[in-house]
């Protein structure tokens, strides 16, 4: 709205012509100046300037909305959205149908726990035909750590969906619906996001995966403050993509060591810890999700993957 043209705002013709003559073309041009600066530049009185600025501000200002209206809009959007079923019964029940559309879902866990494997499975599910339980769309897979394996993708598809992948040409068709991007820096990632926004509607993209967000950020920024600053814009843009496109967006995150005396959160964090009675001044080192608290607040759903030695299987919370 800041770039709206002043000559399209129904100002009195006399004052609109003066704005144009002084090369003040958009609302941003006018609102970037004080009233006294405009008086001097336009050579008009305070009353004319005040009236014109009030009118411009009213035109470009977003309309006020009540909390009730915002809640009703959110409920309406959620009812129009859907879920991408994971085919894991317990997880789908916990998520009320699967990975939700229009929000960020994070997978966090230690290396080798199966985050990438889960992403590959979701990619296949999104590309499957609707009559097979899929979304019949394309997938954009941002493979930061070069862990994407087309061979493994076909293996998962053949084992999980034999009725589809054993048909001639279907494996190639499903794999062809998954577009792989491999940015090597945050700047390249930002450029990829800009291109993705255009592709979402034009190419019928039904799933966006970033594997992994932590590798992208931690590889460039060691300092916590600079890291959070760099992450801020990207988080906001990814959230806007989710809300704009109403598709599921899945991001993987790593874990890091944390020293403190708070209780352990996940079973993969430590095998044992001394009691406070044994050593009241000793702090434990355990694992927590990387990227900090601001990132944690940005994601809507955090799925924690951990392994249990008893069953030798991965478990998703």
C-alpha positions as a Python dict, from the first residue, in 0.01 Angstrom:
ca = {
    (1, 'X'): (0, 0, 0),
    (2, 'X'): (293, 236, 58),
    (3, 'X'): (362, 231, -318),
    (4, 'X'): (8, 334, -408),
    (5, 'X'): (11, 630, -650),
    (6, 'X'): (-104, 964, -514),
    (7, 'X'): (-286, 1046, -838),
    (8, 'X'): (-512, 745, -771),
    (9, 'X'): (-622, 860, -425),
    (10, 'X'): (-895, 1106, -524),
    (11, 'X'): (-715, 1408, -378),
    (12, 'X'): (-832, 1752, -494),
    (13, 'X'): (-686, 1805, -839),
    (14, 'X'): (-501, 2121, -740),
    (15, 'X'): (-302, 1959, -458),
    (16, 'X'): (-253, 1633, -656),
    (17, 'X'): (-93, 1834, -941),
    (18, 'X'): (145, 2002, -694),
    (19, 'X'): (254, 1665, -556),
    (20, 'X'): (321, 1543, -912),
    (21, 'X'): (512, 1860, -1004),
    (22, 'X'): (741, 1811, -702),
    (23, 'X'): (800, 1445, -797),
    (24, 'X'): (614, 1310, -494),
    (25, 'X'): (451, 1018, -668),
    (26, 'X'): (365, 753, -407),
    (27, 'X'): (221, 748, -57),
    (28, 'X'): (565, 648, 71),
    (29, 'X'): (719, 959, -85),
    (30, 'X'): (469, 1182, 94),
    (31, 'X'): (464, 1005, 430),
    (32, 'X'): (844, 1002, 448),
    (33, 'X'): (840, 1381, 489),
    (34, 'X'): (723, 1591, 782),
    (35, 'X'): (438, 1836, 745),
    (36, 'X'): (678, 2130, 765),
    (37, 'X'): (898, 1979, 494),
    (38, 'X'): (593, 1934, 273),
    (39, 'X'): (481, 2294, 338),
    (40, 'X'): (819, 2421, 217),
    (41, 'X'): (843, 2180, -76),
    (42, 'X'): (486, 2222, -201),
    (43, 'X'): (461, 2591, -110),
    (44, 'X'): (115, 2553, 42),
    (45, 'X'): (-33, 2620, 386),
    (46, 'X'): (-46, 2390, 685),
    (47, 'X'): (-419, 2329, 645),
    (48, 'X'): (-376, 2195, 291),
    (49, 'X'): (-84, 1975, 392),
    (50, 'X'): (-261, 1837, 700),
    (51, 'X'): (-575, 1758, 499),
    (52, 'X'): (-379, 1588, 220),
    (53, 'X'): (-167, 1381, 462),
    (54, 'X'): (-475, 1269, 654),
    (55, 'X'): (-640, 1157, 332),
    (56, 'X'): (-329, 971, 210),
    (57, 'X'): (-287, 799, 547),
    (58, 'X'): (-650, 689, 549),
    (59, 'X'): (-623, 541, 198),
    (60, 'X'): (-306, 337, 261),
    (61, 'X'): (-368, 237, 623),
    (62, 'X'): (-490, -125, 658),
    (63, 'X'): (-845, -146, 795),
    (64, 'X'): (-883, -218, 1166),
    (65, 'X'): (-995, -567, 1258),
    (66, 'X'): (-1137, -699, 1581),
    (67, 'X'): (-999, -999, 1764),
    (68, 'X'): (-1327, -1179, 1696),
    (69, 'X'): (-1295, -1122, 1320),
    (70, 'X'): (-936, -1247, 1318),
    (71, 'X'): (-1040, -1560, 1509),
    (72, 'X'): (-1328, -1626, 1267),
    (73, 'X'): (-1093, -1587, 971),
    (74, 'X'): (-846, -1831, 1124),
    (75, 'X'): (-1119, -2087, 1191),
    (76, 'X'): (-1242, -2045, 832),
    (77, 'X'): (-890, -2093, 692),
    (78, 'X'): (-834, -2402, 905),
    (79, 'X'): (-1162, -2551, 787),
    (80, 'X'): (-1057, -2496, 426),
    (81, 'X'): (-712, -2642, 490),
    (82, 'X'): (-631, -3006, 525),
    (83, 'X'): (-362, -3251, 628),
    (84, 'X'): (-103, -3467, 459),
    (85, 'X'): (-148, -3814, 615),
    (86, 'X'): (181, -3975, 717),
    (87, 'X'): (36, -4331, 709),
    (88, 'X'): (158, -4366, 1070),
    (89, 'X'): (-165, -4430, 1256),
    (90, 'X'): (-62, -4299, 1596),
    (91, 'X'): (101, -3986, 1455),
    (92, 'X'): (-192, -3906, 1226),
    (93, 'X'): (-431, -3941, 1518),
    (94, 'X'): (-218, -3711, 1734),
    (95, 'X'): (-204, -3453, 1452),
    (96, 'X'): (-577, -3482, 1376),
    (97, 'X'): (-514, -3618, 1028),
    (98, 'X'): (-148, -3570, 947),
    (99, 'X'): (95, -3286, 870),
    (100, 'X'): (-127, -2973, 866),
    (101, 'X'): (-148, -2728, 578),
    (102, 'X'): (-58, -2362, 618),
    (103, 'X'): (185, -2392, 912),
    (104, 'X'): (544, -2492, 985),
    (105, 'X'): (614, -2844, 1109),
    (106, 'X'): (959, -2916, 1251),
    (107, 'X'): (1137, -3251, 1278),
    (108, 'X'): (1409, -3248, 1542),
    (109, 'X'): (1640, -3524, 1657),
    (110, 'X'): (2002, -3642, 1670),
    (111, 'X'): (2195, -3746, 1355),
    (112, 'X'): (2089, -4075, 1201),
    (113, 'X'): (1750, -4082, 1369),
    (114, 'X'): (1556, -4082, 1040),
    (115, 'X'): (1460, -3719, 973),
    (116, 'X'): (1563, -3733, 607),
    (117, 'X'): (1396, -4074, 560),
    (118, 'X'): (1073, -3928, 696),
    (119, 'X'): (1104, -3633, 457),
    (120, 'X'): (1151, -3869, 163),
    (121, 'X'): (838, -4058, 263),
    (122, 'X'): (639, -3733, 291),
    (123, 'X'): (765, -3630, -55),
    (124, 'X'): (625, -3949, -203),
    (125, 'X'): (294, -3909, -20),
    (126, 'X'): (250, -3557, -155),
    (127, 'X'): (321, -3667, -512),
    (128, 'X'): (92, -3971, -511),
    (129, 'X'): (-242, -3952, -695),
    (130, 'X'): (-541, -3849, -486),
    (131, 'X'): (-709, -4188, -529),
    (132, 'X'): (-402, -4342, -361),
    (133, 'X'): (-419, -4109, -63),
    (134, 'X'): (-172, -3849, -193),
    (135, 'X'): (-201, -3483, -289),
    (136, 'X'): (-125, -3536, -661),
    (137, 'X'): (116, -3244, -663),
    (138, 'X'): (476, -3144, -692),
    (139, 'X'): (729, -3116, -411),
    (140, 'X'): (1009, -2865, -359),
    (141, 'X'): (1285, -3028, -155),
    (142, 'X'): (1559, -2794, -30),
    (143, 'X'): (1848, -3033, 34),
    (144, 'X'): (2102, -2831, 230),
    (145, 'X'): (2326, -3119, 339),
    (146, 'X'): (2307, -3316, 11),
    (147, 'X'): (2142, -3609, 187),
    (148, 'X'): (1863, -3655, -67),
    (149, 'X'): (1894, -3993, -236),
    (150, 'X'): (1683, -4071, -542),
    (151, 'X'): (1778, -4438, -504),
    (152, 'X'): (1649, -4444, -148),
    (153, 'X'): (1336, -4259, -260),
    (154, 'X'): (1255, -4530, -514),
    (155, 'X'): (1326, -4801, -257),
    (156, 'X'): (1083, -4644, -11),
    (157, 'X'): (823, -4603, -282),
    (158, 'X'): (857, -4961, -407),
    (159, 'X'): (825, -5102, -56),
    (160, 'X'): (549, -4870, 68),
    (161, 'X'): (343, -4840, -250),
    (162, 'X'): (413, -5151, -460),
    (163, 'X'): (79, -5128, -642),
    (164, 'X'): (190, -4793, -787),
    (165, 'X'): (566, -4824, -828),
    (166, 'X'): (550, -5161, -1002),
    (167, 'X'): (353, -5001, -1286),
    (168, 'X'): (566, -4915, -1587),
    (169, 'X'): (690, -4557, -1578),
    (170, 'X'): (525, -4467, -1245),
    (171, 'X'): (850, -4457, -1046),
    (172, 'X'): (996, -4209, -1294),
    (173, 'X'): (678, -4002, -1292),
    (174, 'X'): (666, -3980, -910),
    (175, 'X'): (1036, -3895, -885),
    (176, 'X'): (995, -3635, -1158),
    (177, 'X'): (747, -3447, -944),
    (178, 'X'): (1009, -3375, -677),
    (179, 'X'): (1229, -3073, -747),
    (180, 'X'): (1561, -3060, -558),
    (181, 'X'): (1733, -2731, -465),
    (182, 'X'): (2075, -2721, -297),
    (183, 'X'): (2158, -2370, -172),
    (184, 'X'): (2505, -2336, -20),
    (185, 'X'): (2445, -2013, 173),
    (186, 'X'): (2168, -1811, 335),
    (187, 'X'): (2178, -1565, 46),
    (188, 'X'): (2121, -1846, -205),
    (189, 'X'): (1847, -1980, 21),
    (190, 'X'): (1678, -1638, 21),
    (191, 'X'): (1689, -1631, -359),
    (192, 'X'): (1539, -1981, -367),
    (193, 'X'): (1253, -1871, -142),
    (194, 'X'): (1171, -1581, -373),
    (195, 'X'): (1153, -1816, -672),
    (196, 'X'): (952, -2070, -474),
    (197, 'X'): (678, -1818, -401),
    (198, 'X'): (613, -1786, -774),
    (199, 'X'): (633, -2162, -830),
    (200, 'X'): (385, -2258, -559),
    (201, 'X'): (80, -2168, -764),
    (202, 'X'): (218, -2202, -1115),
    (203, 'X'): (351, -2556, -1069),
    (204, 'X'): (91, -2703, -831),
    (205, 'X'): (340, -2746, -548),
    (206, 'X'): (179, -2931, -257),
    (207, 'X'): (473, -2971, -16),
    (208, 'X'): (786, -2774, 76),
    (209, 'X'): (1070, -2942, 269),
    (210, 'X'): (1385, -2777, 408),
    (211, 'X'): (1644, -3037, 521),
    (212, 'X'): (1801, -2896, 726),
    (213, 'X'): (1745, -2541, 843),
    (214, 'X'): (2003, -2575, 1118),
    (215, 'X'): (2282, -2672, 878),
    (216, 'X'): (2210, -2364, 670),
    (217, 'X'): (2219, -2119, 960),
    (218, 'X'): (2482, -2274, 1186),
    (219, 'X'): (2726, -2307, 898),
    (220, 'X'): (2747, -1929, 857),
    (221, 'X'): (2688, -1780, 1202),
    (222, 'X'): (2863, -1886, 1520),
    (223, 'X'): (2746, -1594, 1730),
    (224, 'X'): (2401, -1630, 1879),
    (225, 'X'): (2297, -1267, 1820),
    (226, 'X'): (2400, -1257, 1454),
    (227, 'X'): (2246, -1600, 1402),
    (228, 'X'): (1909, -1492, 1536),
    (229, 'X'): (1919, -1177, 1326),
    (230, 'X'): (1998, -1373, 1011),
    (231, 'X'): (1729, -1627, 1091),
    (232, 'X'): (1458, -1368, 1157),
    (233, 'X'): (1382, -1268, 798),
    (234, 'X'): (1391, -1626, 671),
    (235, 'X'): (1154, -1748, 941),
    (236, 'X'): (906, -1470, 865),
    (237, 'X'): (921, -1538, 492),
    (238, 'X'): (874, -1914, 531),
    (239, 'X'): (575, -1857, 760),
    (240, 'X'): (424, -1620, 505),
    (241, 'X'): (474, -1886, 236),
    (242, 'X'): (283, -2136, 448),
    (243, 'X'): (-5, -1897, 511),
    (244, 'X'): (-12, -1774, 150),
    (245, 'X'): (-2, -2114, -17),
    (246, 'X'): (-188, -2321, 245),
    (247, 'X'): (47, -2615, 190),
    (248, 'X'): (239, -2818, 451),
    (249, 'X'): (594, -2696, 511),
    (250, 'X'): (831, -2935, 688),
    (251, 'X'): (1172, -2831, 820),
    (252, 'X'): (1433, -3044, 993),
    (253, 'X'): (1643, -2924, 1283),
    (254, 'X'): (1951, -3056, 1457),
    (255, 'X'): (2023, -3087, 1828),
    (256, 'X'): (2297, -2914, 2027),
    (257, 'X'): (2458, -2949, 2368),
    (258, 'X'): (2315, -2740, 2647),
    (259, 'X'): (2462, -2695, 2991),
    (260, 'X'): (2217, -2626, 3269),
    (261, 'X'): (2039, -2768, 3568),
    (262, 'X'): (1692, -2791, 3418),
    (263, 'X'): (1521, -3128, 3376),
    (264, 'X'): (1593, -3342, 3074),
    (265, 'X'): (1336, -3313, 2799),
    (266, 'X'): (1409, -3602, 2564),
    (267, 'X'): (1543, -3948, 2626),
    (268, 'X'): (1825, -3904, 2373),
    (269, 'X'): (1971, -3619, 2577),
    (270, 'X'): (2163, -3827, 2832),
    (271, 'X'): (2199, -4177, 2960),
    (272, 'X'): (2230, -4077, 3324),
    (273, 'X'): (2268, -3771, 3539),
    (274, 'X'): (2393, -3725, 3895),
    (275, 'X'): (2143, -3621, 4156),
    (276, 'X'): (2166, -3285, 4324),
    (277, 'X'): (2236, -3463, 4650),
    (278, 'X'): (2544, -3628, 4497),
    (279, 'X'): (2684, -3307, 4351),
    (280, 'X'): (2475, -2996, 4415),
    (281, 'X'): (2701, -2761, 4213),
    (282, 'X'): (2742, -2975, 3900),
    (283, 'X'): (2545, -2887, 3589),
    (284, 'X'): (2451, -3145, 3330),
    (285, 'X'): (2522, -3129, 2960),
    (286, 'X'): (2234, -3252, 2750),
    (287, 'X'): (2086, -3208, 2402),
    (288, 'X'): (1819, -2960, 2301),
    (289, 'X'): (1684, -2844, 1966),
    (290, 'X'): (1914, -2602, 1784),
    (291, 'X'): (1837, -2251, 1650),
    (292, 'X'): (1713, -2102, 1976),
    (293, 'X'): (1390, -1985, 2130),
    (294, 'X'): (1281, -1748, 1851),
    (295, 'X'): (1286, -2034, 1604),
    (296, 'X'): (1096, -2256, 1847),
    (297, 'X'): (820, -1996, 1868),
    (298, 'X'): (799, -1974, 1489),
    (299, 'X'): (716, -2340, 1428),
    (300, 'X'): (361, -2454, 1498),
    (301, 'X'): (434, -2824, 1549),
    (302, 'X'): (758, -2979, 1675),
    (303, 'X'): (798, -3353, 1622),
    (304, 'X'): (1080, -3497, 1830),
    (305, 'X'): (1235, -3816, 1693),
    (306, 'X'): (1414, -4039, 1940),
    (307, 'X'): (1526, -4401, 1944),
    (308, 'X'): (1455, -4658, 2210),
    (309, 'X'): (1714, -4933, 2246),
    (310, 'X'): (1449, -5178, 2363),
    (311, 'X'): (1259, -5177, 2034),
    (312, 'X'): (1542, -5047, 1812),
    (313, 'X'): (1291, -4827, 1635),
    (314, 'X'): (1248, -4454, 1596),
    (315, 'X'): (970, -4290, 1784),
    (316, 'X'): (797, -3963, 1695),
    (317, 'X'): (646, -3740, 1963),
}
